[in-house]
Amino acid sequence: MATVATSSSLNGASRWRGFFSGQRRWALGMLALAVLGFVFYQYLVPELDSSARASVNRWLPIISTNEALVWVICALGLNIVVGYAGLLDLGFVAFWAIGGYVAGWLMSDFFHQVNVHILGSVAETVPGIHLNFWVVLIIGALVCAFFGVIIGAPTLRLRSDYLALVTLGFGEIIPQVFTNGENFFGFNLSNGTKGITPVDPIEGAVFSPDGSVEFGNLGPFHLTSKYVIFVIITAVVVFISLRIRDGRLGRAWLAIREDELAASSMGVPLMRTKLAAYAVGAVAGGLAGVAFATHVGSVLPDRFNFSISITLLAMVVLGGMGNVWGVMIGALGLAWFNSTGLPQFGNAFNESFGTEINFPSYNYLIFGLVLVLMMLFRREGLLPETRTRLVLREPGRTELESMGAELEDPAPELEVLVRADEQAHHPVDPDQPATTKSSGSGS
């Protein structure tokens, strides 16, 4: 009986260790962090005194947290393209812009010539196209997936720097189309530099400070409700990313990232696999674009410039390419630093020392220094994927060491030829007893 009890307890302990190991431990930790964030902003911050509440609003405002979650969604999409498939993409902001304008087209009175309402959040007498936010999310994801295939198709035969240049070109073309789209062959596509404003509010749960929950339109001050929605979208993107990563398509992406020629030789369809990477990554970009449009309440073309693509790439590299949790931490950290941390540090520094330094203007200088230091001392990122960490930490050999190793270790084919040649010129008599050579002197 004691043996049975011991074995059952060991099995139970092993099951619990398996449940709290690896990806599940990270997932539960991030879920707990999201729940703590909701409790903190919804119930704890309103109970703080005025000075403590002011400090929270300065250093950790919920509006910056919501925007950071949008950055996380988009960075996870770029991680699929760059971290999983190894395709360097410098124009990922194009998908963010397309998703944002899909929200502007389908959640506003921009097309005032028509009157379409499908579970919208505004009165049916308002002209334009007004669809439900969750419907627009799906449509934005599908539209971006289509454009991901369109943009990825011309780059299938390109690698390395050439691939980066082509994606950079697409990333510059799409925002310029929206910027100058007020007269796109006689059609008002984007309202030009004026953008599309306002975007319909989200219809969802409204959390009151007293703990009650109502259902209605989310106004500009219902930030906790938007926080919950953005957390849900982030969780969906994380789930899709992890499931695909462990599946057949994810393994095909990793094979292409490690060695494209070897992957093709093993039967991996390069064209379909690369297009799938662009399409799935673009889906996350479209979700981020729709969420961002509802976050700011409008769609403006100057919000989709090239610097966003560079910032997203910095988030992926800093967090650890290929690791979902590392990318999330890198995105949250850089988004907070860019929107809140650096400006508030600059204000505190200027107040303390009486200076007037514009610290936010040096954000890209700081980003560059951080990336240089990361490449010198931790190339794999803060939380890299296991395979990436092993590859980047593998000690390399110099050219002279490689030549010496080749001279010390001759090819086995050469040894066989030399042995056969010795036997041909010096045949061994089978009747003669074998003798051994001695290294010492004497007979």
MARTIDREN-26080 format. One record per residue (C-alpha): residue number from 1; x, y, z. Coordinates in nm, 2 decimals, m for minus. Layout:
- NUM  X  Y  Z
...
end
This chain:
- 1  0.00  0.00  0.00
- 2  0.29  0.24  0.08
- 3  0.44  0.17  m0.26
- 4  0.12  0.24  m0.44
- 5  0.07  0.56  m0.24
- 6  0.42  0.68  m0.31
- 7  0.39  0.61  m0.69
- 8  0.05  0.79  m0.70
- 9  0.20  1.09  m0.52
- 10  0.49  1.10  m0.76
- 11  0.26  1.08  m1.06
- 12  0.05  1.36  m0.92
- 13  0.36  1.58  m0.86
- 14  0.49  1.51  m1.21
- 15  0.15  1.61  m1.35
- 16  0.15  1.94  m1.16
- 17  0.51  2.00  m1.28
- 18  0.41  1.94  m1.63
- 19  0.11  2.17  m1.60
- 20  0.31  2.46  m1.46
- 21  0.61  2.41  m1.70
- 22  0.71  2.59  m2.01
- 23  0.45  2.78  m2.21
- 24  0.17  2.72  m1.95
- 25  0.38  2.89  m1.68
- 26  0.43  3.19  m1.90
- 27  0.07  3.20  m2.01
- 28  m0.06  3.18  m1.65
- 29  0.19  3.45  m1.54
- 30  0.08  3.69  m1.82
- 31  m0.29  3.61  m1.74
- 32  m0.23  3.69  m1.37
- 33  m0.05  4.01  m1.47
- 34  m0.35  4.12  m1.69
- 35  m0.60  4.05  m1.41
- 36  m0.38  4.24  m1.16
- 37  m0.37  4.53  m1.41
- 38  m0.75  4.54  m1.43
- 39  m0.79  4.53  m1.05
- 40  m0.53  4.80  m1.01
- 41  m0.68  5.05  m1.25
- 42  m1.05  4.97  m1.18
- 43  m1.05  4.94  m0.80
- 44  m0.71  5.05  m0.65
- 45  m0.62  5.37  m0.83
- 46  m0.96  5.54  m0.75
- 47  m0.90  5.48  m0.38
- 48  m0.56  5.64  m0.37
- 49  m0.50  5.99  m0.24
- 50  m0.46  6.27  m0.49
- 51  m0.07  6.27  m0.49
- 52  m0.04  5.89  m0.54
- 53  m0.31  5.90  m0.81
- 54  m0.12  6.18  m0.98
- 55  0.20  5.98  m0.97
- 56  0.02  5.68  m1.13
- 57  m0.13  5.90  m1.40
- 58  0.21  6.04  m1.48
- 59  0.42  5.72  m1.48
- 60  0.17  5.45  m1.56
- 61  m0.15  5.59  m1.71
- 62  m0.40  5.34  m1.84
- 63  m0.42  5.51  m2.18
- 64  m0.05  5.43  m2.23
- 65  m0.10  5.07  m2.12
- 66  m0.38  5.03  m2.37
- 67  m0.16  5.17  m2.65
- 68  0.12  4.94  m2.54
- 69  m0.12  4.65  m2.58
- 70  m0.18  4.76  m2.94
- 71  0.20  4.76  m3.00
- 72  0.21  4.41  m2.85
- 73  m0.05  4.28  m3.10
- 74  0.14  4.42  m3.39
- 75  0.48  4.31  m3.27
- 76  0.35  3.95  m3.23
- 77  0.25  3.96  m3.60
- 78  0.60  4.08  m3.70
- 79  0.75  3.81  m3.49
- 80  0.57  3.55  m3.71
- 81  0.74  3.69  m4.02
- 82  1.08  3.77  m3.88
- 83  1.11  3.55  m3.57
- 84  0.95  3.23  m3.71
- 85  1.01  3.24  m4.08
- 86  1.32  3.45  m4.08
- 87  1.19  3.70  m4.34
- 88  1.32  4.05  m4.27
- 89  1.02  4.28  m4.31
- 90  1.08  4.66  m4.28
- 91  0.74  4.76  m4.40
- 92  0.51  4.60  m4.15
- 93  0.34  4.94  m4.07
- 94  0.15  4.89  m4.40
- 95  m0.07  4.63  m4.24
- 96  m0.13  4.85  m3.94
- 97  m0.24  5.13  m4.17
- 98  m0.47  4.90  m4.38
- 99  m0.64  4.77  m4.06
- 100  m0.69  5.12  m3.94
- 101  m0.85  5.24  m4.26
- 102  m1.07  4.93  m4.27
- 103  m1.20  5.05  m3.93
- 104  m1.24  5.40  m4.07
- 105  m1.43  5.28  m4.37
- 106  m1.67  5.04  m4.19
- 107  m1.72  5.23  m3.86
- 108  m1.78  5.59  m3.96
- 109  m1.99  5.82  m4.19
- 110  m1.70  5.84  m4.44
- 111  m1.91  5.68  m4.71
- 112  m2.21  5.90  m4.64
- 113  m2.37  5.81  m4.98
- 114  m2.49  5.48  m4.83
- 115  m2.66  5.39  m4.51
- 116  m2.56  5.04  m4.38
- 117  m2.60  4.94  m4.02
- 118  m2.51  4.59  m3.89
- 119  m2.51  4.57  m3.51
- 120  m2.35  4.92  m3.51
- 121  m2.31  5.14  m3.21
- 122  m2.47  5.45  m3.35
- 123  m2.83  5.54  m3.45
- 124  m2.96  5.40  m3.77
- 125  m3.03  5.75  m3.90
- 126  m2.66  5.83  m3.92
- 127  m2.54  5.79  m4.28
- 128  m2.24  5.58  m4.37
- 129  m2.13  5.22  m4.30
- 130  m2.15  5.13  m3.93
- 131  m2.06  4.77  m3.85
- 132  m2.01  4.61  m3.51
- 133  m1.65  4.63  m3.38
- 134  m1.60  4.26  m3.36
- 135  m1.72  4.22  m3.72
- 136  m1.48  4.49  m3.83
- 137  m1.20  4.30  m3.65
- 138  m1.26  3.99  m3.86
- 139  m1.29  4.19  m4.18
- 140  m0.98  4.39  m4.11
- 141  m0.79  4.07  m4.04
- 142  m0.91  3.91  m4.37
- 143  m0.83  4.22  m4.57
- 144  m0.48  4.24  m4.43
- 145  m0.42  3.87  m4.49
- 146  m0.51  3.93  m4.86
- 147  m0.27  4.22  m4.88
- 148  m0.01  4.02  m4.70
- 149  m0.02  3.76  m4.98
- 150  m0.02  4.04  m5.25
- 151  0.28  4.21  m5.09
- 152  0.46  3.88  m5.01
- 153  0.43  3.73  m5.36
- 154  0.69  3.95  m5.53
- 155  0.94  3.88  m5.26
- 156  0.94  3.50  m5.28
- 157  1.27  3.48  m5.47
- 158  1.44  3.74  m5.26
- 159  1.66  3.70  m4.95
- 160  1.84  3.91  m4.69
- 161  1.90  4.27  m4.78
- 162  1.70  4.26  m5.11
- 163  1.40  4.13  m4.92
- 164  1.43  4.41  m4.67
- 165  1.45  4.67  m4.94
- 166  1.14  4.54  m5.12
- 167  0.93  4.53  m4.80
- 168  1.06  4.87  m4.71
- 169  0.93  5.00  m5.04
- 170  0.58  4.85  m4.98
- 171  0.59  5.00  m4.63
- 172  0.65  5.34  m4.78
- 173  0.40  5.30  m5.07
- 174  0.09  5.21  m4.86
- 175  0.10  5.51  m4.62
- 176  0.16  5.74  m4.91
- 177  m0.14  5.61  m5.09
- 178  m0.35  5.69  m4.79
- 179  m0.19  6.03  m4.75
- 180  m0.27  6.13  m5.11
- 181  m0.59  5.92  m5.14
- 182  m0.83  6.21  m5.14
- 183  m0.84  6.19  m5.52
- 184  m0.74  5.84  m5.61
- 185  m0.84  5.83  m5.98
- 186  m1.13  6.05  m5.90
- 187  m1.24  5.85  m5.58
- 188  m1.19  5.97  m5.23
- 189  m1.02  5.67  m5.07
- 190  m0.89  5.81  m4.74
- 191  m0.98  6.18  m4.72
- 192  m0.61  6.27  m4.75
- 193  m0.43  6.43  m4.47
- 194  m0.75  6.51  m4.29
- 195  m0.81  6.15  m4.22
- 196  m1.13  5.98  m4.12
- 197  m1.28  6.10  m3.79
- 198  m1.46  6.02  m3.58
- 199  m1.47  5.64  m3.56
- 200  m1.77  5.47  m3.40
- 201  m1.73  5.38  m3.04
- 202  m1.70  5.02  m2.93
- 203  m2.02  4.87  m2.78
- 204  m1.93  4.65  m2.48
- 205  m1.92  4.62  m2.10
- 206  m1.88  4.94  m1.91
- 207  m1.72  4.89  m1.56
- 208  m1.83  5.14  m1.30
- 209  m1.61  5.23  m0.99
- 210  m1.88  5.09  m0.76
- 211  m1.84  4.74  m0.92
- 212  m2.15  4.74  m1.14
- 213  m2.13  4.64  m1.50
- 214  m2.35  4.79  m1.78
- 215  m2.36  4.73  m2.15
- 216  m2.33  5.03  m2.38
- 217  m2.10  5.25  m2.59
- 218  m1.75  5.30  m2.46
- 219  m1.67  5.67  m2.44
- 220  m1.32  5.83  m2.43
- 221  m1.30  5.78  m2.05
- 222  m1.40  5.41  m2.04
- 223  m1.04  5.31  m2.05
- 224  m1.07  5.01  m1.83
- 225  m1.33  4.85  m2.06
- 226  m1.10  4.91  m2.36
- 227  m0.82  4.76  m2.16
- 228  m1.02  4.44  m2.12
- 229  m1.10  4.43  m2.49
- 230  m0.73  4.48  m2.59
- 231  m0.62  4.21  m2.35
- 232  m0.87  3.97  m2.51
- 233  m0.73  4.05  m2.86
- 234  m0.38  4.01  m2.74
- 235  m0.46  3.67  m2.58
- 236  m0.62  3.55  m2.91
- 237  m0.31  3.65  m3.11
- 238  m0.08  3.48  m2.85
- 239  m0.29  3.16  m2.87
- 240  m0.28  3.15  m3.25
- 241  0.09  3.22  m3.26
- 242  0.18  2.95  m3.01
- 243  m0.05  2.69  m3.17
- 244  0.08  2.75  m3.52
- 245  0.44  2.76  m3.38
- 246  0.40  2.40  m3.25
- 247  0.22  2.27  m3.56
- 248  0.33  2.16  m3.90
- 249  0.33  2.51  m4.05
- 250  0.54  2.65  m3.76
- 251  0.80  2.38  m3.81
- 252  0.81  2.46  m4.18
- 253  0.87  2.82  m4.09
- 254  1.16  2.73  m3.86
- 255  1.31  2.50  m4.13
- 256  1.31  2.79  m4.38
- 257  1.46  3.02  m4.12
- 258  1.75  2.78  m4.05
- 259  1.83  2.68  m4.40
- 260  1.60  2.75  m4.69
- 261  1.78  2.52  m4.94
- 262  1.77  2.23  m4.69
- 263  1.41  2.29  m4.62
- 264  1.33  2.28  m4.99
- 265  1.52  1.96  m5.03
- 266  1.32  1.80  m4.75
- 267  0.99  1.88  m4.93
- 268  0.89  2.21  m4.76
- 269  0.69  2.41  m5.01
- 270  0.87  2.74  m5.00
- 271  0.61  2.95  m5.18
- 272  0.31  2.85  m4.98
- 273  0.50  2.85  m4.65
- 274  0.64  3.20  m4.70
- 275  0.30  3.34  m4.82
- 276  0.14  3.18  m4.51
- 277  0.39  3.37  m4.29
- 278  0.31  3.70  m4.45
- 279  m0.07  3.63  m4.43
- 280  m0.07  3.52  m4.07
- 281  0.15  3.81  m3.96
- 282  m0.06  4.06  m4.15
- 283  m0.37  3.93  m3.96
- 284  m0.22  4.05  m3.64
- 285  m0.12  4.38  m3.80
- 286  m0.48  4.42  m3.91
- 287  m0.62  4.35  m3.57
- 288  m0.38  4.61  m3.42
- 289  m0.49  4.86  m3.68
- 290  m0.86  4.83  m3.60
- 291  m0.78  4.84  m3.22
- 292  m0.57  5.15  m3.27
- 293  m0.84  5.33  m3.47
- 294  m1.09  5.27  m3.19
- 295  m0.82  5.37  m2.93
- 296  m0.76  5.71  m3.07
- 297  m1.11  5.76  m3.22
- 298  m0.98  5.84  m3.57
- 299  m0.76  5.73  m3.86
- 300  m0.49  5.98  m3.96
- 301  m0.22  5.90  m4.22
- 302  0.06  6.07  m4.03
- 303  0.04  5.80  m3.76
- 304  0.17  5.53  m4.00
- 305  0.52  5.63  m4.09
- 306  0.84  5.43  m4.14
- 307  0.95  5.48  m3.78
- 308  0.68  5.25  m3.66
- 309  0.82  4.96  m3.86
- 310  1.17  5.03  m3.71
- 311  1.02  5.05  m3.36
- 312  0.83  4.72  m3.41
- 313  1.15  4.55  m3.53
- 314  1.34  4.68  m3.23
- 315  1.07  4.53  m3.00
- 316  1.11  4.19  m3.16
- 317  1.49  4.20  m3.16
- 318  1.51  4.34  m2.80
- 319  1.26  4.09  m2.66
- 320  1.40  3.78  m2.84
- 321  1.31  3.68  m3.20
- 322  1.09  3.37  m3.21
- 323  0.98  3.38  m2.84
- 324  0.63  3.51  m2.80
- 325  0.68  3.61  m2.43
- 326  1.01  3.79  m2.50
- 327  0.85  3.99  m2.78
- 328  0.56  4.08  m2.55
- 329  0.80  4.21  m2.28
- 330  1.01  4.39  m2.54
- 331  0.70  4.56  m2.69
- 332  0.55  4.66  m2.35
- 333  0.89  4.80  m2.23
- 334  0.97  5.00  m2.54
- 335  0.61  5.13  m2.59
- 336  0.60  5.25  m2.22
- 337  0.95  5.40  m2.25
- 338  0.86  5.58  m2.58
- 339  0.52  5.72  m2.47
- 340  0.56  5.77  m2.10
- 341  0.89  5.67  m1.94
- 342  1.13  5.90  m2.14
- 343  0.91  6.21  m2.13
- 344  0.84  6.18  m1.76
- 345  1.21  6.11  m1.69
- 346  1.30  6.42  m1.89
- 347  1.05  6.63  m1.69
- 348  1.19  6.50  m1.36
- 349  1.54  6.57  m1.47
- 350  1.47  6.92  m1.59
- 351  1.29  7.01  m1.27
- 352  1.57  6.87  m1.06
- 353  1.86  7.04  m1.24
- 354  1.69  7.34  m1.40
- 355  1.76  7.24  m1.75
- 356  1.54  7.25  m2.07
- 357  1.65  6.93  m2.25
- 358  1.40  6.78  m2.48
- 359  1.45  6.41  m2.39
- 360  1.18  6.27  m2.62
- 361  1.36  6.40  m2.92
- 362  1.65  6.16  m2.84
- 363  1.44  5.85  m2.83
- 364  1.57  5.70  m3.15
- 365  1.93  5.78  m3.04
- 366  1.86  5.58  m2.72
- 367  1.70  5.30  m2.92
- 368  2.01  5.28  m3.15
- 369  2.25  5.27  m2.85
- 370  2.04  5.00  m2.68
- 371  2.04  4.79  m3.00
- 372  2.41  4.83  m3.05
- 373  2.47  4.72  m2.69
- 374  2.23  4.42  m2.74
- 375  2.42  4.31  m3.05
- 376  2.75  4.33  m2.87
- 377  2.66  4.16  m2.54
- 378  2.33  3.97  m2.59
- 379  2.25  3.92  m2.96
- 380  1.97  3.68  m2.89
- 381  1.76  3.93  m2.70
- 382  1.63  3.94  m2.34
- 383  1.42  3.62  m2.36
- 384  1.53  3.44  m2.68
- 385  1.39  3.12  m2.82
- 386  1.60  2.82  m2.71
- 387  1.72  2.73  m3.06
- 388  1.81  3.09  m3.14
- 389  2.01  3.12  m2.82
- 390  2.21  2.80  m2.89
- 391  2.29  2.91  m3.25
- 392  2.40  3.26  m3.15
- 393  2.60  3.14  m2.85
- 394  2.78  2.87  m3.05
- 395  3.15  2.97  m3.05
- 396  3.28  3.04  m3.40
- 397  3.62  2.94  m3.53
- 398  3.85  3.17  m3.71
- 399  3.97  3.09  m4.06
- 400  4.31  2.98  m3.94
- 401  4.16  2.75  m3.68
- 402  3.93  2.60  m3.94
- 403  4.23  2.53  m4.17
- 404  4.42  2.38  m3.89
- 405  4.13  2.15  m3.79
- 406  4.10  2.03  m4.15
- 407  4.48  1.95  m4.16
- 408  4.47  1.77  m3.84
- 409  4.16  1.56  m3.93
- 410  4.21  1.43  m4.28
- 411  3.91  1.30  m4.47
- 412  3.83  0.94  m4.41
- 413  3.82  0.88  m4.79
- 414  4.18  0.98  m4.81
- 415  4.28  0.75  m4.53
- 416  4.12  0.45  m4.71
- 417  4.31  0.54  m5.03
- 418  4.65  0.57  m4.85
- 419  4.59  0.23  m4.67
- 420  4.51  0.06  m5.00
- 421  4.82  0.21  m5.16
- 422  5.04  0.08  m4.88
- 423  4.90  m0.27  m4.90
- 424  4.95  m0.27  m5.28
- 425  5.32  m0.18  m5.26
- 426  5.40  m0.37  m4.94
- 427  5.20  m0.69  m4.94
- 428  5.18  m0.87  m4.60
- 429  5.28  m1.25  m4.60
- 430  5.00  m1.43  m4.41
- 431  5.25  m1.70  m4.29
- 432  5.48  m1.44  m4.14
- 433  5.40  m1.36  m3.77
- 434  5.29  m1.01  m3.69
- 435  5.55  m0.78  m3.54
- 436  5.50  m0.47  m3.35
- 437  5.70  m0.15  m3.37
- 438  5.86  m0.02  m3.06
- 439  5.93  0.34  m2.99
- 440  6.23  0.26  m2.78
- 441  6.58  0.16  m2.90
- 442  6.72  m0.19  m2.91
- 443  6.60  m0.52  m3.07
end
